[in-house]
Amino acid sequence: MKFTYRKIKVGALTLRVAQAGNNGNKASALPPLLLLNGIGFNAELMEPLARALATDEHGESNGRAIVIPDMPGCGGSPDPAGNWLMYRLSGAISEMMAQLHPGRSFDCLGFSWGGALAQQIAVQASRRVERLMLISTTCGLPVAPANPDVVKRLFDPEEYVDPRRLTSNFIALLEESGAGAGLMKRFRSPTPAGVGNQLLALTGWSVAPMLPFVRVPTLLVGVVDDAVVPFAHHHMLTCLMPHASVLNVGSGGHLTSLASPEKIAPDMRRFLAGESVARGRA
């Protein structure tokens, strides 16, 4: 599966977007799959997971269209003009999907920070989302405490004026979260403005009161030894979305879904196909 990258204008935003599969050139029975990445991450980091979800166990493509946008200031997307909070980003991404796949609903996968945005999209554009997958993410306030070293790096004030410091902190986070050499080669450093806007979007944000009203089929994936987004967030989502399917991953760290997609891809493919996913550890 080959990914192509292009810039798309969405209102006041210009987003670099990775696409694969049919890309809307011909109809497919499968809904497009939108993947939303972690804070500061570029689309290339999600390519292995996207490939695993768009192919069967024999490696054959299932024809599903894949869309992975770079958030403003990440990957190849330029810095945002002004502040873009969750509700504005949600509207922009929904508009992007309407441009790429007019009149079609879509499945949505959100990893880490992208999982927060995916929840906001599921609330704001509930009629557009068919299935929702949330990996190692949070629903906002109240927030369970993370590893203090992780918090220190994410909120290091020097990284927002020194791009080299920002890159150094992100590389350390990637290595400590389970990223191998293959994933590290895919990493492109974000800009200070891009990361700053993503952190600002989370500040004071919470979608928790609305989650009991999200009726789309949902798969919750939590990693027990996650030091970036503690497993307690997974428990909170489980309580708020009682009809969701649950997949608990025993180990691998925060980046296990990106670094080792084979651990979760079979269960996620079954979920996307409408099959049941057993609770327990992968």
C-alpha positions, 0 to 999 in steps of 0.5 A: 500500500502506497501513501501519497501526500498533498496539501488541502485547504480547509477554511483557514487551515492548510493541512498536509494529508496522507492518503492511500486506498481508493482515495475516493476514485471509485466507490468502496463498500467500506467506509473511509478510515480517518486516523488522528495522531498523537501530539506533535506526531507526523502522518508517517508514524501512523503508516504501519498501523494504517497498513495493518488495518487496510489489509487482511491477514494475507497482506491483501488490500481490502480497498478501504480509503485511508486518510491521515492528516498532519495537524497544524505545525506537525509533519508538513502542515504549516503553523496555525494562524491563531488558536485552534481549540478542539471544537474548531479542529473538529469542525475543520477535520470533518470538513476535510473528510467532506471534501475528500469523500463527499456524502460519505460517513467514515470510521475514525481512529484516534491515538493519544491526543488524536483520540481526544480529537476523535471524541470531539468529532464523534460528538460534533459530527455524530451522523458522519462517524460510523465506528470509533476507535480510541487508543491510549487517550483521555476524555479531558478533565479530570486528568489522572497524573502521568509520569512526572518525567513525561510531564516535565518534557511536555511542559518544558518552556524552553522547547517552545522557543528552541526547536532543538530542545523540542526535537530532543524532548520528543526523541527522548519521549519516543525512545522511552515509549517503545519506539524502535529504529524503524519508527524513529526514522519516520519522525519529523520534528513539529514546530513549537507553535504546533505543539503549543496549540495542541497543548492549549487545545487540551487545556480546560477541555473535557468531553466526558459529560457527552460520552454517554450519548455517543452511540456509535460502536466504539473500541477502547484500547488501553496499555497497562504500562503506558507512562504517557497516558496512564491506564486510569484514563482507559478505566474512565472511558470504560465507565463513561462508554459502557457499551463500548468494546474493550481491548487491554494491552498488557505491555509495550508502552504508549507507542505499542500501537504504532511500533507494534501494530500487529499486537492490536490490528487483528482485533481492530480489523474484527471490530471494523468488520462488525465482529465482537472483540473480547475483553482482556489483554492482547 
